């Protein structure tokens, strides 16, 4: 499980999120790697965001938050959920205007 998790990390670091997600899915199916599940799901969610799939990312963040309510990963997932909610409701009018140099 740990080796596959690291292999997924390497693929994600090379901007190969689709293959990273597939590799991490193998970790999630491995019952002996249960201790890696939340951290792998967090990495998958970040990749789904990079792949412009915020709904799947939000779903994974919610799973992490539910399974690790008081832990660091649960709190991190909650922050990402709030950030996704902010960006999903933003519009071009929300972007501050910058002044042209004089």
C-alpha positions as CSV (number, residue, x, y, z in Angstrom):
1,X,0.0,0.0,0.0
2,X,2.7,2.5,1.0
3,X,4.7,1.9,-2.2
4,X,1.6,2.4,-4.4
5,X,0.7,5.5,-2.4
6,X,4.2,6.9,-3.1
7,X,4.0,5.9,-6.8
8,X,0.7,7.8,-7.0
9,X,2.4,10.8,-5.4
10,X,5.2,10.7,-8.0
11,X,2.7,10.6,-10.9
12,X,0.8,13.5,-9.4
13,X,4.0,15.5,-9.0
14,X,4.6,14.9,-12.7
15,X,1.1,16.4,-13.4
16,X,-0.2,13.0,-14.4
17,X,-3.3,13.2,-12.1
18,X,-5.4,10.7,-14.0
19,X,-2.8,7.9,-13.6
20,X,-2.1,9.0,-10.0
21,X,-5.8,8.6,-9.2
22,X,-5.9,5.1,-10.7
23,X,-2.8,4.1,-8.7
24,X,-4.3,5.4,-5.5
25,X,-7.5,3.5,-6.2
26,X,-5.4,0.3,-5.8
27,X,-4.4,1.6,-2.4
28,X,-8.0,2.2,-1.5
29,X,-9.0,-1.4,-2.4
30,X,-6.2,-2.8,-0.2
31,X,-7.7,-3.6,3.2
32,X,-4.2,-3.8,4.7
33,X,-3.6,-0.1,3.8
34,X,-6.6,1.2,5.7
35,X,-4.3,3.6,7.6
36,X,-3.6,5.4,4.3
37,X,-7.2,5.8,3.1
38,X,-7.9,9.3,4.2
39,X,-4.6,10.8,3.1
40,X,-4.9,9.0,-0.3
41,X,-8.4,10.4,-0.7
42,X,-7.2,13.9,0.1
43,X,-4.6,13.6,-2.7
44,X,-7.2,12.2,-5.1
45,X,-9.5,15.1,-4.3
46,X,-6.7,17.6,-5.1
47,X,-6.1,15.8,-8.4
48,X,-9.8,15.9,-9.2
49,X,-9.7,19.7,-8.6
50,X,-6.7,19.9,-11.0
51,X,-8.7,17.9,-13.5
52,X,-11.6,20.4,-13.2
53,X,-13.9,18.0,-11.4
54,X,-14.8,19.9,-8.3
55,X,-17.9,17.8,-7.5
56,X,-15.8,14.6,-7.2
57,X,-13.3,16.5,-5.2
58,X,-16.0,17.8,-2.8
59,X,-17.4,14.3,-2.4
60,X,-14.0,12.9,-1.4
61,X,-13.4,15.8,1.0
62,X,-16.8,15.1,2.6
63,X,-15.8,11.4,3.1
64,X,-12.6,12.4,4.7
65,X,-14.3,14.9,7.0
66,X,-16.9,12.3,8.1
67,X,-14.2,9.6,8.8
68,X,-11.8,12.0,10.6
69,X,-14.0,14.5,12.3
70,X,-11.5,15.7,14.9
71,X,-8.3,14.8,13.2
72,X,-6.0,17.0,11.0
73,X,-7.1,15.4,7.7
74,X,-10.8,16.0,8.6
75,X,-10.0,19.6,9.4
76,X,-8.0,20.0,6.2
77,X,-10.8,18.5,4.1
78,X,-13.3,20.9,5.7
79,X,-11.1,23.9,4.7
80,X,-10.9,22.6,1.1
81,X,-14.7,22.2,1.1
82,X,-15.1,25.8,2.2
83,X,-12.6,27.0,-0.5
84,X,-14.4,25.0,-3.2
85,X,-17.7,26.6,-2.1
86,X,-16.2,30.0,-2.3
87,X,-14.7,29.5,-5.8
88,X,-17.8,27.8,-7.1
89,X,-20.0,30.8,-6.2
90,X,-17.5,33.5,-7.3
91,X,-18.2,35.5,-10.4
92,X,-16.1,37.8,-12.5
93,X,-17.6,40.7,-10.5
94,X,-16.0,39.3,-7.3
95,X,-12.5,39.8,-8.7
96,X,-11.0,43.0,-7.3
97,X,-10.0,45.5,-10.0
98,X,-6.4,46.6,-10.1
99,X,-5.4,50.1,-11.0
100,X,-3.3,50.8,-14.1
101,X,0.2,52.1,-13.4
102,X,0.4,55.9,-13.7
